[in-house]
Amino acid sequence: SVRASLALLDLAEANALIEGRDKVELKDLEKAVLNVIPHRIKLKPSLRVDFDERSYIQKKLEELKRKLEKENKSRHFS
């Protein structure tokens, strides 16, 4: 939603400022996602057996980071 997107942007910027930076880094966005998104989603019952919303989002963020790192490495060696 638009409100969730704005909340992510605001919180990511605030996280960067708290760390003394004027630019948002990936870690700032990760923290924001973990605080903004979990209460905005509802997991299917089959997923709720293994995860709560926050841990599911955290798992997906880790998978995305690994995928991006793998793609980045393959680009440097091509």
VMD Tcl script that draws the C-alpha trace (Angstrom):
set ca {
  {0.00 0.00 0.00}
  {1.02 3.62 -0.35}
  {1.01 4.13 3.43}
  {3.25 1.11 3.96}
  {5.66 2.37 1.29}
  {5.82 5.78 2.93}
  {6.34 4.20 6.34}
  {9.21 2.10 4.94}
  {10.86 5.16 3.45}
  {10.44 7.25 6.59}
  {11.71 4.53 8.90}
  {14.67 3.63 6.67}
  {15.69 7.29 6.57}
  {15.28 7.56 10.34}
  {17.43 4.45 10.84}
  {20.18 6.00 8.74}
  {20.00 9.29 10.65}
  {20.19 7.47 13.99}
  {23.40 5.85 12.73}
  {24.74 9.27 11.73}
  {24.38 8.82 7.98}
  {22.48 10.91 5.47}
  {22.13 8.05 2.97}
  {19.97 4.98 3.43}
  {21.77 1.64 3.25}
  {20.35 -1.83 2.79}
  {20.57 -2.54 6.53}
  {18.36 0.51 7.20}
  {15.73 -0.79 4.82}
  {15.93 -4.28 6.32}
  {15.22 -2.92 9.79}
  {12.34 -0.89 8.41}
  {10.83 -3.88 6.60}
  {10.98 -5.96 9.78}
  {9.11 -3.27 11.68}
  {6.57 -2.15 9.07}
  {5.54 -5.22 7.08}
  {4.84 -8.06 9.56}
  {1.65 -6.61 10.98}
  {0.40 -5.80 7.48}
  {0.38 -9.40 6.26}
  {-1.44 -12.56 7.24}
  {0.25 -15.89 6.62}
  {-1.56 -18.94 5.29}
  {-2.28 -21.53 7.98}
  {0.30 -23.88 6.44}
  {3.02 -21.26 6.99}
  {1.81 -20.23 10.45}
  {2.76 -23.68 11.72}
  {6.46 -22.85 11.23}
  {6.60 -19.04 11.29}
  {5.12 -15.92 12.72}
  {4.91 -12.96 10.34}
  {8.16 -11.34 11.49}
  {10.25 -14.52 11.25}
  {8.77 -15.28 7.81}
  {9.71 -11.82 6.53}
  {13.18 -12.21 8.04}
  {13.61 -15.58 6.27}
  {12.56 -14.07 2.95}
  {14.95 -11.13 3.39}
  {17.84 -13.55 4.01}
  {16.92 -15.54 0.90}
  {16.80 -12.33 -1.15}
  {20.20 -11.19 0.18}
  {21.78 -14.54 -0.72}
  {20.27 -14.40 -4.21}
  {21.50 -10.83 -4.77}
  {25.00 -11.71 -3.51}
  {25.12 -14.71 -5.85}
  {23.99 -12.61 -8.83}
  {26.48 -9.87 -7.95}
  {29.36 -12.37 -7.80}
  {28.39 -13.91 -11.13}
  {28.37 -10.48 -12.79}
  {31.90 -9.73 -11.61}
  {33.24 -12.97 -13.06}
  {31.46 -12.75 -16.42}
}
mol new
graphics top color blue
foreach p $ca { graphics top sphere $p radius 0.5 }
foreach p [lrange $ca 0 end-1] q [lrange $ca 1 end] { graphics top cylinder $p $q radius 0.2 }
display resetview
